[in-house]
Amino acid sequence: MSNSIIDKTAKLGPGTTLGNFCIIGRNVEVGRECRLGHHVVIHDGSCIGDNVRIDDQTVIGKFPMRAANSAVTKDQELPPTEIGSDGIIGTGVVVYRGATVGRKVLIADLSTVRENVSVGDYTIVGRGVAIENFCKIGRYCKLETNVYITAYSELEDRVFVAPCAATSNDNYVGRTEERFKHFKGVTVKKGGRIGVNATILPGKTVGADGLVAAGAILTRDCPDGKIMAGTPAKVFRDVPEEQRLENQGWKD
């Protein structure tokens, strides 16, 4: 006998299995051959593709929390969460309502994906990564352990972000009313890379195939195909030819 709570309007595809004490909300759709661990919660209306693995204690479709003085979280109607087929979602992950996750995406343990976020196909979201609201993450990206992507950011396809890299969207650091006019996340163009523990300041752009070196602080844009290093970061040299995106033999 199942000890999960499954709303009568929910639809579970053939071959889908549930662990103990799962909760499946109203009008949820879970595709065929999915595997849900123990204590998984899927909120109303969420749609899960086929052959998706969701590990213990993960929550899909969570409604955002809005603090009374929040600067970037808005009261709004949000569409149901969508999770593409053939993906893996680890333990203790939270994917908010209004997020869209593509096919064959891996979201590792303890990560969060906020509302109004899209994650492209084949992207890897590492352990403990936080992707804030109003972000767009491209295809084939890799966000490694404990990366922080600030709200209103865009990462194009094939972007690589090393562990503990951080981004910011508030040049006023939480002070003055003026700051509300200038919130701006970061942009990383196709093939851009950010090294371990680097910091990208608000509104800055990492150009196509650009590289921000480990530990750097990016206070101005990184040109296409250049390496910037230091604090503050300055142009160091060109990205080596053998490291350029077009020389990797990857096919989209």
SULBEL-V351158 format. One line per field, one symbol per residue. ss: DSSP state (H for helix, E for strand, C for the rest). phi: phi as a letter, one per 30 degrees, with the letter a starting at -180 (. if undefined). burial: I if it has 9 or more other C-alpha atoms within 8 Angstrom, else O. A space follows every 10 residues. Layout:
ss->???
phi->???
burial->???
This chain:
ss->CCCCEECCCC EECCCCEECC CCEECCCCEE CCCCEECCCC EECCCCEECC CCEECCCCEE EECCCCCCCC CCCCCCCCCC CEECCCCEEC CCCEEECCCE ECCCCEECCC CEECCCEEEC CCCEECCCCE ECCCEEECCC CEECCCCEEC CCCEECCCCE ECCCCEECCC CCCCCCHHHH HCCCCCEECC CCEECCCCEE CCCCEECCCC EECCCCEECC CECCCEEEEC ECCEEEEECC HHHCHHHCCC CC
phi->.dcccbdddd bcddidbbdd idbcddhdbc ddhdbcddid cbdeidbcdd hccbdeicbc idddccdecd cbccdadbdd dbcddicbbd didbcddjcb cddhcccdei dbbddhcbbd eidccddidc cddhcbcddh dbcdeidbcd dicbcddidb bdeidbbbbb dchibidedd dbeadcbbde idbbddidbc deidccdeid bcdeidcdcb dcdeicccbj bddbdcadde edcdedccid cd
burial->OOOIOIIOOI OIIOOIOIII IIIIIIIIII IIIIIIIIII IIIIIIIIII IIIIIIIIII IIOOOOOOOO OOIOOOOOOI IIIIIIIIII IIIIIIIIII IIIIIIIIII IIIIIIIIII IIIIIIIIII IIIIIIIIII IIIIIIIIII IIIIIIIIII IIIIIIIIII IOOOOOOOIO OOIIIIIIII IIIIIIIIII IIIIIIIIII IIIIIIIIIO IIIIIIIIII IIIOIOOOIO OOOIOOOOOO OO
